[in-house]
Amino acid sequence: MQPTDDFDPARVAKSLLRRRREGALATLMRDGGAPYCSLVNLASAPDGSPVLLISRLAVHTRNLLADPRVSLMLDERAAGDPLQGARIMLMGEAVAADPAELPTLRRRYLAAHPGAEAYIDFKDFSLFRIITSGAHLVAGFGRIVDLAASDYLTDLGGADDLLDAEASAVEHLNADHLIALNLYATRLLGAAAADWRCTGLDPEGLDLQADAQMLRLDFPQRVTSAAQLRDMLKRMADMARAAP
């Protein structure tokens, strides 16, 4: 089906990728290839790709090391009938994180799951990224769409300056701009007041988290540099202060 004014499949898919912190991971058993499903925690890479921290002692890790093909189901966890909420099934391969991206993925994973600090450096644990090839989105009755990876992943082209500044920008926001973050959450996204903190940002928006609650704040325009980010955050803060 085609997008409508009240249904943007790409936006729904991107929101699920950024907001969900757990999902059902399906792998293929090493002996016989039977499907095997397990619950995993996850974070997102700057482009939105799911990032897992998994133990090589776990069955699912042994499975994907033998055959990297996986699927990952994320759901909205809507109140009431869970089938009324949006969910997305991602298809792809799980690959060990490239050493060059390990610092970024480690930082983003720990921002989403601070408790993992206690075991992330254990020898049997490793970060994996799911390289997705497509997705199947179900967002309610009649809202069923197959998506290409380019539909729901964030284009990072030309955004090296922003990505280089991400760690310091997130640290600065959480150290000095908690009031602004709370305004984003309450005035722009309609959330209740809480200890809202930024866990990551990218050219299309920033991620907010308070305990088990996650929000995604989309930027009106794409940003690719630290200077553009400063202007955008000020603009969003002005919008939040002006909101009722």
Steps between C-alpha positions, in 0.01 A plus 500: 500500500602859450586748775223738604494827690462310828726206417865535406646146496863615495447728799325226699781256422772749593323581826485133599870452419599796715262447792495129564755363746414131469383264231452139394802368311451201270801292398547159337611209714844373410375141491219465250416865443186511715386854589604620845364816663636687801451830679787748463577853608602743229606852419536678166803599295509855363322383183233317701637149454428280802798435729514196727727414792496122518699223662678239292373247756139566396324271251399790275860621476630155413227476240576828326874436504426188296237669280468879530147515357259640759172676540411742778149590613439834673159604626345814640384340826166677468256477790216251460509265203866486391390426143353850482847653532764539231769235456780444255686187396850566373689257278875493459827370639660545840869588475760575765555873539785641295788605730483852355141545617531325835544819709185654351289186531625435854416853609154490340422158646599605851295819468197283427587230757715647779483175696701326228809683629534214748560235231566664164874433535462132588703291256198306372292812421522678165313773316325401180326716242208370295551592135143508380387422146134587542208513740133411532299764686155441650361823642136411553211368293576539129831671570739228388804599297825343382790745526849516353788575735536845342144579615572470872874546546644849540726628224830600662652639181673836552440489877851413620530828690179432691594140575842607628327744734227265619668374816591846626161642399312230692722550804447877484122468469479267799733712710371849425165485320273266693231769511500520119488120470201492735329769292556298184339199665206673665416787267590353160435130556226508762681290758479536876773687683787269593877483509525513121849454359645477153640157405601579142452726202533480124418714193126442537441544872591410855403222740370568851472256787366510855524168682307255278339771285645585160414785264617610159517870414513549124665812361301708249805496273805279469816620680851395405736714710554605859411860410173393340424287806544794737264709288245219480502431874449869574219513245333195657538649849335823382216294351460310825491815713236649268283188509201497736 
